[in-house]
């Protein structure tokens, strides 16, 4: 299975102290949900705990999910598009 990573923050845990390494990882799988992906992502990002990393994994959507995700500028968000 091929995949394309649009943005991936590689984190070297060994070089980070516990205050900078993400404590929580959130994975959001999606398929043809461009209409609600930003609402879902906003819900995660607005939680009170900010020490998170988010992976949105698009399972080869045929809608405009990739274009919607391209508008996201939060450094905690990673978008992975499976082909």
N, CA, C and O atoms as CSV, one atom per row, in Angstrom:
chain,resi,resn,atom,element,x,y,z
A,1,UNK,N,N,0.851,-1.181,0.000
A,1,UNK,CA,C,0.000,0.000,0.000
A,1,UNK,C,C,0.888,1.231,0.000
A,1,UNK,O,O,1.767,1.371,0.850
A,2,UNK,N,N,0.662,2.106,-0.936
A,2,UNK,CA,C,1.427,3.348,-1.016
A,2,UNK,C,C,0.724,4.444,-0.239
A,2,UNK,O,O,-0.502,4.447,-0.129
A,3,UNK,N,N,1.482,5.358,0.290
A,3,UNK,CA,C,0.886,6.501,0.971
A,3,UNK,C,C,1.739,7.730,0.748
A,3,UNK,O,O,2.925,7.636,0.432
A,4,UNK,N,N,1.124,8.870,0.915
A,4,UNK,CA,C,1.813,10.144,0.752
A,4,UNK,C,C,1.640,10.938,2.035
A,4,UNK,O,O,0.519,11.134,2.504
A,5,UNK,N,N,2.728,11.386,2.593
A,5,UNK,CA,C,2.687,12.197,3.806
A,5,UNK,C,C,2.762,13.654,3.381
A,5,UNK,O,O,3.761,14.084,2.805
A,6,UNK,N,N,1.711,14.413,3.660
A,6,UNK,CA,C,1.702,15.822,3.309
A,6,UNK,C,C,2.539,16.644,4.271
A,6,UNK,O,O,3.239,17.568,3.857
A,7,UNK,N,N,2.472,16.320,5.528
A,7,UNK,CA,C,3.272,17.029,6.515
A,7,UNK,C,C,3.497,16.070,7.671
A,7,UNK,O,O,2.549,15.494,8.204
A,8,UNK,N,N,4.714,15.907,8.045
A,8,UNK,CA,C,4.996,14.988,9.127
A,8,UNK,C,C,6.047,15.606,10.019
A,8,UNK,O,O,7.140,15.932,9.557
A,9,UNK,N,N,5.736,15.770,11.268
A,9,UNK,CA,C,6.693,16.296,12.229
A,9,UNK,C,C,7.400,15.107,12.861
A,9,UNK,O,O,6.788,14.345,13.610
A,10,UNK,N,N,8.680,14.946,12.565
A,10,UNK,CA,C,9.437,13.857,13.161
A,10,UNK,C,C,9.956,14.340,14.505
A,10,UNK,O,O,10.593,15.389,14.590
A,11,UNK,N,N,9.690,13.593,15.527
A,11,UNK,CA,C,10.058,14.010,16.876
A,11,UNK,C,C,11.094,13.038,17.433
A,11,UNK,O,O,10.831,11.843,17.562
A,12,UNK,N,N,12.249,13.552,17.756
A,12,UNK,CA,C,13.280,12.742,18.377
A,12,UNK,C,C,13.089,12.818,19.883
A,12,UNK,O,O,13.511,13.781,20.524
A,13,UNK,N,N,12.459,11.811,20.435
A,13,UNK,CA,C,12.163,11.807,21.866
A,13,UNK,C,C,13.445,11.876,22.692
A,13,UNK,O,O,13.469,12.518,23.742
A,14,UNK,N,N,14.498,11.231,22.233
A,14,UNK,CA,C,15.738,11.226,23.007
A,14,UNK,C,C,16.337,12.622,23.164
A,14,UNK,O,O,17.080,12.872,24.113
A,15,UNK,N,N,16.019,13.535,22.240
A,15,UNK,CA,C,16.563,14.893,22.295
A,15,UNK,C,C,15.614,15.876,22.966
A,15,UNK,O,O,15.907,17.070,23.027
A,16,UNK,N,N,14.487,15.397,23.467
A,16,UNK,CA,C,13.499,16.292,24.051
A,16,UNK,C,C,13.286,15.936,25.517
A,16,UNK,O,O,13.362,14.770,25.905
A,17,UNK,N,N,13.023,16.947,26.313
A,17,UNK,CA,C,12.649,16.631,27.677
A,17,UNK,C,C,11.144,16.386,27.722
A,17,UNK,O,O,10.436,16.634,26.746
A,18,UNK,N,N,10.669,15.905,28.848
A,18,UNK,CA,C,9.261,15.514,28.941
A,18,UNK,C,C,8.302,16.692,28.807
A,18,UNK,O,O,7.112,16.487,28.568
A,19,UNK,N,N,8.791,17.915,28.954
A,19,UNK,CA,C,7.899,19.072,28.838
A,19,UNK,C,C,7.632,19.452,27.378
A,19,UNK,O,O,6.666,20.163,27.103
A,20,UNK,N,N,8.466,18.994,26.437
A,20,UNK,CA,C,8.273,19.357,25.038
A,20,UNK,C,C,7.773,18.207,24.172
A,20,UNK,O,O,7.211,18.451,23.104
A,21,UNK,N,N,7.956,16.983,24.593
A,21,UNK,CA,C,7.479,15.833,23.816
A,21,UNK,C,C,5.962,15.735,23.956
A,21,UNK,O,O,5.434,15.906,25.055
A,22,UNK,N,N,5.247,15.461,22.850
A,22,UNK,CA,C,3.789,15.308,22.959
A,22,UNK,C,C,3.430,14.185,23.917
A,22,UNK,O,O,3.978,13.085,23.837
A,23,UNK,N,N,2.517,14.468,24.809
A,23,UNK,CA,C,2.093,13.490,25.790
A,23,UNK,C,C,0.991,12.591,25.234
A,23,UNK,O,O,0.886,11.420,25.599
A,24,UNK,N,N,0.181,13.149,24.356
A,24,UNK,CA,C,-0.965,12.424,23.808
A,24,UNK,C,C,-0.921,12.480,22.289
A,24,UNK,O,O,-0.707,13.542,21.705
A,25,UNK,N,N,-1.125,11.330,21.652
A,25,UNK,CA,C,-1.246,11.256,20.199
A,25,UNK,C,C,-2.689,10.910,19.861
A,25,UNK,O,O,-3.264,9.978,20.424
A,26,UNK,N,N,-3.266,11.669,18.935
A,26,UNK,CA,C,-4.637,11.442,18.501
A,26,UNK,C,C,-4.599,11.066,17.028
A,26,UNK,O,O,-3.984,11.759,16.218
A,27,UNK,N,N,-5.263,9.959,16.681
A,27,UNK,CA,C,-5.346,9.526,15.289
A,27,UNK,C,C,-6.798,9.665,14.837
A,27,UNK,O,O,-7.713,9.120,15.455
A,28,UNK,N,N,-6.987,10.406,13.746
A,28,UNK,CA,C,-8.325,10.610,13.183
A,28,UNK,C,C,-8.353,9.972,11.796
A,28,UNK,O,O,-7.817,10.539,10.843
A,29,UNK,N,N,-8.977,8.790,11.674
A,29,UNK,CA,C,-9.111,8.197,10.341
A,29,UNK,C,C,-10.247,8.884,9.591
A,29,UNK,O,O,-11.244,9.283,10.192
A,30,UNK,N,N,-10.091,9.022,8.266
A,30,UNK,CA,C,-11.139,9.674,7.492
A,30,UNK,C,C,-11.213,9.099,6.086
A,30,UNK,O,O,-10.213,8.642,5.532
A,31,UNK,N,N,-12.408,9.130,5.520
A,31,UNK,CA,C,-12.636,8.748,4.132
A,31,UNK,C,C,-13.816,9.561,3.612
A,31,UNK,O,O,-14.943,9.413,4.084
A,32,UNK,N,N,-13.542,10.416,2.641
A,32,UNK,CA,C,-14.575,11.268,2.025
A,32,UNK,C,C,-15.395,12.043,3.061
A,32,UNK,O,O,-16.624,12.068,3.006
A,33,UNK,N,N,-14.702,12.663,3.987
A,33,UNK,CA,C,-15.379,13.459,5.011
A,33,UNK,C,C,-14.871,14.894,5.031
A,33,UNK,O,O,-14.738,15.498,6.096
A,34,UNK,N,N,-14.590,15.433,3.858
A,34,UNK,CA,C,-14.129,16.819,3.769
A,34,UNK,C,C,-15.115,17.776,4.413
A,34,UNK,O,O,-14.734,18.835,4.910
A,35,UNK,N,N,-16.387,17.393,4.399
A,35,UNK,CA,C,-17.428,18.267,4.947
A,35,UNK,C,C,-17.366,18.401,6.466
A,35,UNK,O,O,-17.885,19.378,7.006
A,36,UNK,N,N,-16.745,17.450,7.176
A,36,UNK,CA,C,-16.714,17.532,8.645
A,36,UNK,C,C,-15.323,17.416,9.253
A,36,UNK,O,O,-15.184,17.500,10.473
A,37,UNK,N,N,-14.284,17.224,8.434
A,37,UNK,CA,C,-12.966,16.987,9.015
A,37,UNK,C,C,-12.464,18.181,9.824
A,37,UNK,O,O,-11.822,17.980,10.855
A,38,UNK,N,N,-12.730,19.401,9.400
A,38,UNK,CA,C,-12.281,20.559,10.182
A,38,UNK,C,C,-13.014,20.664,11.510
A,38,UNK,O,O,-12.420,21.059,12.514
A,39,UNK,N,N,-14.277,20.322,11.530
A,39,UNK,CA,C,-15.038,20.330,12.786
A,39,UNK,C,C,-14.460,19.296,13.754
A,39,UNK,O,O,-14.315,19.561,14.947
A,40,UNK,N,N,-14.137,18.128,13.229
A,40,UNK,CA,C,-13.536,17.075,14.055
A,40,UNK,C,C,-12.183,17.517,14.588
A,40,UNK,O,O,-11.901,17.378,15.778
A,41,UNK,N,N,-11.358,18.045,13.714
A,41,UNK,CA,C,-10.028,18.492,14.103
A,41,UNK,C,C,-10.090,19.625,15.123
A,41,UNK,O,O,-9.330,19.633,16.092
A,42,UNK,N,N,-10.980,20.567,14.912
A,42,UNK,CA,C,-11.158,21.676,15.857
A,42,UNK,C,C,-11.552,21.159,17.230
A,42,UNK,O,O,-11.069,21.658,18.247
A,43,UNK,N,N,-12.417,20.174,17.263
A,43,UNK,CA,C,-12.838,19.586,18.535
A,43,UNK,C,C,-11.650,19.021,19.304
A,43,UNK,O,O,-11.558,19.192,20.519
A,44,UNK,N,N,-10.758,18.359,18.612
A,44,UNK,CA,C,-9.568,17.796,19.258
A,44,UNK,C,C,-8.635,18.911,19.720
A,44,UNK,O,O,-8.152,18.886,20.853
A,45,UNK,N,N,-8.381,19.876,18.862
A,45,UNK,CA,C,-7.421,20.932,19.173
A,45,UNK,C,C,-7.901,21.885,20.259
A,45,UNK,O,O,-7.087,22.557,20.891
A,46,UNK,N,N,-9.198,21.954,20.483
A,46,UNK,CA,C,-9.728,22.857,21.505
A,46,UNK,C,C,-9.830,22.218,22.889
A,46,UNK,O,O,-10.381,22.824,23.808
A,47,UNK,N,N,-9.315,21.023,23.046
A,47,UNK,CA,C,-9.290,20.404,24.365
A,47,UNK,C,C,-8.363,21.205,25.273
A,47,UNK,O,O,-7.479,21.908,24.784
A,48,UNK,N,N,-8.550,21.108,26.562
A,48,UNK,CA,C,-7.752,21.897,27.497
A,48,UNK,C,C,-6.291,21.456,27.533
A,48,UNK,O,O,-5.407,22.271,27.801
A,49,UNK,N,N,-6.031,20.196,27.271
A,49,UNK,CA,C,-4.653,19.713,27.240
A,49,UNK,C,C,-4.053,20.040,25.872
A,49,UNK,O,O,-4.590,19.619,24.848
A,50,UNK,N,N,-2.966,20.773,25.846
A,50,UNK,CA,C,-2.388,21.226,24.582
A,50,UNK,C,C,-1.165,20.441,24.140
A,50,UNK,O,O,-0.703,20.604,23.011
A,51,UNK,N,N,-0.634,19.595,25.006
A,51,UNK,CA,C,0.572,18.841,24.679
A,51,UNK,C,C,0.196,17.582,23.895
A,51,UNK,O,O,0.315,16.463,24.395
A,52,UNK,N,N,-0.266,17.792,22.639
A,52,UNK,CA,C,-0.744,16.695,21.812
A,52,UNK,C,C,-0.131,16.755,20.417
A,52,UNK,O,O,0.399,17.781,19.991
A,53,UNK,N,N,-0.217,15.644,19.734
A,53,UNK,CA,C,0.068,15.585,18.309
A,53,UNK,C,C,-1.128,14.892,17.674
A,53,UNK,O,O,-1.699,13.972,18.259
A,54,UNK,N,N,-1.508,15.330,16.480
A,54,UNK,CA,C,-2.693,14.801,15.813
A,54,UNK,C,C,-2.289,14.274,14.440
A,54,UNK,O,O,-1.587,14.945,13.683
A,55,UNK,N,N,-2.741,13.069,14.135
A,55,UNK,CA,C,-2.516,12.462,12.824
A,55,UNK,C,C,-3.866,12.237,12.166
A,55,UNK,O,O,-4.674,11.447,12.653
A,56,UNK,N,N,-4.111,12.927,11.063
A,56,UNK,CA,C,-5.312,12.698,10.269
A,56,UNK,C,C,-4.882,11.775,9.138
A,56,UNK,O,O,-4.021,12.126,8.331
A,57,UNK,N,N,-5.491,10.587,9.083
A,57,UNK,CA,C,-5.126,9.585,8.090
A,57,UNK,C,C,-6.283,9.446,7.108
A,57,UNK,O,O,-7.367,8.978,7.458
A,58,UNK,N,N,-6.029,9.859,5.881
A,58,UNK,CA,C,-7.043,9.836,4.828
A,58,UNK,C,C,-6.902,8.551,4.024
A,58,UNK,O,O,-5.868,8.318,3.397
A,59,UNK,N,N,-7.926,7.726,4.040
A,59,UNK,CA,C,-7.900,6.423,3.370
A,59,UNK,C,C,-8.332,6.547,1.911
A,59,UNK,O,O,-9.356,5.996,1.507
A,60,UNK,N,N,-7.532,7.281,1.120
A,60,UNK,CA,C,-7.736,7.434,-0.326
A,60,UNK,C,C,-9.072,8.075,-0.680
A,60,UNK,O,O,-9.782,7.595,-1.564
A,61,UNK,N,N,-9.406,9.142,-0.001
A,61,UNK,CA,C,-10.653,9.865,-0.294
A,61,UNK,C,C,-10.681,10.347,-1.735
A,61,UNK,O,O,-9.646,10.658,-2.324
A,62,UNK,N,N,-11.879,10.404,-2.288
A,62,UNK,CA,C,-12.067,10.917,-3.643
A,62,UNK,C,C,-12.717,12.294,-3.641
A,62,UNK,O,O,-12.963,12.871,-4.700
A,63,UNK,N,N,-12.996,12.818,-2.452
A,63,UNK,CA,C,-13.536,14.181,-2.357
A,63,UNK,C,C,-12.368,15.154,-2.164
A,63,UNK,O,O,-11.242,14.826,-2.536
A,64,UNK,N,N,-12.597,16.298,-1.613
A,64,UNK,CA,C,-11.537,17.304,-1.465
A,64,UNK,C,C,-10.981,17.385,-0.037
A,64,UNK,O,O,-10.671,18.468,0.461
A,65,UNK,N,N,-10.864,16.230,0.605
A,65,UNK,CA,C,-10.301,16.182,1.955
A,65,UNK,C,C,-8.882,16.744,1.991
A,65,UNK,O,O,-8.546,17.505,2.899
A,66,UNK,N,N,-8.045,16.383,1.021
A,66,UNK,CA,C,-6.659,16.868,1.001
A,66,UNK,C,C,-6.603,18.389,0.889
A,66,UNK,O,O,-5.778,19.030,1.540
A,67,UNK,N,N,-7.465,18.959,0.078
A,67,UNK,CA,C,-7.483,20.420,-0.075
A,67,UNK,C,C,-7.915,21.103,1.219
A,67,UNK,O,O,-7.376,22.146,1.589
A,68,UNK,N,N,-8.875,20.518,1.893
A,68,UNK,CA,C,-9.330,21.075,3.172
A,68,UNK,C,C,-8.201,20.991,4.194
A,68,UNK,O,O,-7.940,21.956,4.913
A,69,UNK,N,N,-7.535,19.848,4.261
A,69,UNK,CA,C,-6.453,19.680,5.228
A,69,UNK,C,C,-5.258,20.583,4.914
A,69,UNK,O,O,-4.507,20.944,5.819
A,70,UNK,N,N,-5.077,20.948,3.659
A,70,UNK,CA,C,-3.975,21.838,3.286
A,70,UNK,C,C,-4.129,23.224,3.899
A,70,UNK,O,O,-3.157,23.976,3.963
A,71,UNK,N,N,-5.317,23.573,4.346
A,71,UNK,CA,C,-5.548,24.872,4.966
A,71,UNK,C,C,-5.173,24.890,6.447
A,71,UNK,O,O,-5.125,25.960,7.054
A,72,UNK,N,N,-4.913,23.745,7.027
A,72,UNK,CA,C,-4.595,23.644,8.455
A,72,UNK,C,C,-3.148,24.045,8.675
A,72,UNK,O,O,-2.246,23.514,8.026
A,73,UNK,N,N,-2.923,24.976,9.582
A,73,UNK,CA,C,-1.585,25.501,9.839
A,73,UNK,C,C,-1.070,25.193,11.241
A,73,UNK,O,O,-0.025,25.711,11.635
A,74,UNK,N,N,-1.763,24.380,11.984
A,74,UNK,CA,C,-1.351,24.058,13.346
A,74,UNK,C,C,-0.186,23.068,13.296
A,74,UNK,O,O,-0.317,22.008,12.684
A,75,UNK,N,N,0.944,23.384,13.919
A,75,UNK,CA,C,2.110,22.493,13.852
A,75,UNK,C,C,1.906,21.150,14.543
A,75,UNK,O,O,2.702,20.230,14.348
A,76,UNK,N,N,0.863,21.024,15.340
A,76,UNK,CA,C,0.591,19.754,16.025
A,76,UNK,C,C,-0.120,18.760,15.105
A,76,UNK,O,O,-0.283,17.594,15.466
A,77,UNK,N,N,-0.545,19.213,13.916
A,77,UNK,CA,C,-1.354,18.385,13.022
A,77,UNK,C,C,-0.502,17.826,11.882
A,77,UNK,O,O,0.246,18.550,11.226
A,78,UNK,N,N,-0.639,16.531,11.671
A,78,UNK,CA,C,0.037,15.817,10.586
A,78,UNK,C,C,-1.036,15.180,9.713
A,78,UNK,O,O,-1.981,14.583,10.229
A,79,UNK,N,N,-0.899,15.300,8.405
A,79,UNK,CA,C,-1.870,14.726,7.478
A,79,UNK,C,C,-1.178,13.646,6.657
A,79,UNK,O,O,-0.155,13.893,6.020
A,80,UNK,N,N,-1.745,12.457,6.681
A,80,UNK,CA,C,-1.205,11.329,5.928
A,80,UNK,C,C,-2.296,10.863,4.975
A,80,UNK,O,O,-3.413,10.554,5.390
A,81,UNK,N,N,-1.957,10.819,3.695
A,81,UNK,CA,C,-2.938,10.422,2.686
A,81,UNK,C,C,-2.533,9.093,2.073
A,81,UNK,O,O,-1.499,8.990,1.412
A,82,UNK,N,N,-3.355,8.079,2.297
A,82,UNK,CA,C,-3.106,6.769,1.700
A,82,UNK,C,C,-3.604,6.789,0.268
A,82,UNK,O,O,-4.602,7.445,-0.031
A,83,UNK,N,N,-2.935,6.092,-0.604
A,83,UNK,CA,C,-3.310,6.044,-2.028
A,83,UNK,C,C,-3.890,4.698,-2.363
A,83,UNK,O,O,-4.267,4.456,-3.509
